[in-house]
Amino acid sequence: MTLPGQEPRPRRVVLALGSNLGDRLENLQGAVDALFEAPGLGFLAASPVYETLPVGGPEQPDYLNAVIMVDTAMPGRTILDRAHGVEEAFQRVREQAWGPRTLDVDLIVCGDEISDDPELTLPHPRAHERAFVLAPWHDIDPDAEIPGRGRVAELLDTVGRSGVRRVNDSELQPPA
């Protein structure tokens, strides 16, 4: 909690990226670049890229997924608004729940913040069940925890790695 007159303290934020339409790898890299065009986010790490089977929704192509970790003092709502702006720049269409998309940018955790606001639920309400979030996150932060859910390593052991395959020779570059 920030007191009046105090600067907000930076905290670690995890964002999950996914794409299953168009040039998937280019879309993920474009998301990384676009997220950092404006000030406020400090790049910490990008996971390896994974190819994953779609979860829920209609029949659709496989996804490429990755996770990035940033350091920021920005409020969660501001980060989410930036993520939605980046999705819109990549022509993300929200016609069908869990449908195919050019780009998906999800705010997974924002420090240890917990929120049940329907517009900004933190931590992400399904991240602890999704190997396509847990596996890449575990690669860059093996000791990570999801507030109220537990250690990422243990959650990944529980859900398993079925449908999640690391893509060799595909990695995201830090923002320019």
N, C-alpha and C positions, 0 to 999 in steps of 0.2 A: 504494500500500500504506500502510495506517495502522499506525503503531507503537503499542505499548501506552502508554496515557496520552495519546495524541493524539486530537483530535477528527477524525472523517472529513472529508475535504475535499469540498465540493460539486462536483458535475459535471453536465454537460448530459446529459439523458436524452430520448430520443424514443420516443413511444408512438403507435401507429397505431390508429385507431378505424374500425370498419366496422359497418354494419347493413343488412339487406335484408328484415326483417320488421317489421310494425307501422309506426308513424310514425318513419321512419328518421332524419329530421333531429332530431326530439325525442329519440330514443334517443342520438344522438351528443352533443347538448347535455347530456342527463342524465348521460352518462358524464363529461364535463368537470366538471360540478358535483359529482358524487359522488366523483371522484378527489381533489378538493381539500377535502372535508368535514373530513377529519382533517389535522392538521399534518404537515409534513415535505416537501411539494412546493411549489416556487415556480413560478408560472406565468410562462413566457417568451413563448410565441407559439402561435397556432392557425392552421393553414393554411386556405385556401379549401376548400370542400366540393366533392368530385368524385363524379359518378355513374359507376359502373364495371361492366363485365360480370363475372359470376362467373368464377373461375378454378378449374378442376377441380371435382370433386364432381358431384352430380346436377343436373338442370335446376332452375333456381330464379330468383327475381326479381333484378334488378340491385341493386347495393349503392350506398349512399352511404359515402364514405370521407373521412377527414381525418387529419391528423397534428398532435399537439401536442408542444411542446418545454417541458421543465421543468428546473429546477435543484434538485438535492437531494443530501444526503449519505447518504440512506437506502441500505442494501444492495440490490442487484438483486433478491434473493429477496423482500425486503419489498415492493418495488414490484410484483413479479409477483403476490404474494399479494393486494395491494390491487386490482390489475387484475382478478383472478379473482373477488374479492368483489363488485366493481362489475358484472361480467358476471352473476353469480348474482342480484344485485338486479334485473336486467332480464330474469330468467327465461331466461338462456342455457341451451340444452339441447345436450349433446354426445353425440348419438346416432349421428351419421354424420360421417365425416371430410369436411371442406370442405363440409358441408351448410349450409342456410340458418340464419340466426341473428338474434335481436333485437339482439345486441350482441357485438362482438368487440373486445377490447383487447389488443394485442400490444406487448410490450416489444421495441423494435427495437435500440436501442443504449443503453448505460449508461456514458457517458464512453468511455474506450478499453478498457473491460473485455472480455476474451475468456474465454469459458467453454464447455466442451464437455459440461457436465453435462446429461443428457437432460431434466431438469426445468427447466433454465434455460440454454439455449444462447444465447450472446451473441457477436457480434451475431446477430440473428434469422437463422436459416439460409437463408431464402428471400427476405429483404427486397431483396437486390441484383437479384433477377429480377422484381420486381413493380412495374409502373408505378403501381399504385394506392397504393403507399407512396412511391415515388421522386418522382412528380410533385408531390404536395402538400408533401413535405418540401423539395424544391428551391425551392418558392415562398417558404418562410419562412427557408431557410438555403442560399442558392445555393452556398456554399463548403463545405458539409457533406461529411464522408467517413464511409464505413462501414469500421471497422477491418478490415484484411486483405482488403478488397474494392475500395476505391478511392473516387473522388469520386462523389457522388450525381449530379452533372450528366453525367458520362461514362457512368455506369451507365444513366441514363435515356436517353441518346442510343442506347445499345446495345439496350435492350429496346423503345424506342419508346413512343408514346402511344396505340397502338391500343386501343380499348375503354375509354378514360379521357377523360371530358369534364367540364370545370369547370362547376359549376352557378352561374349568375349569381344574385345577390341571395340567396344562402344562405351564411351564415357563422356560425361558432360564436362565442359571446360568452365573454370571460374569466369565470372563476368569480366569484361574488358575494363 
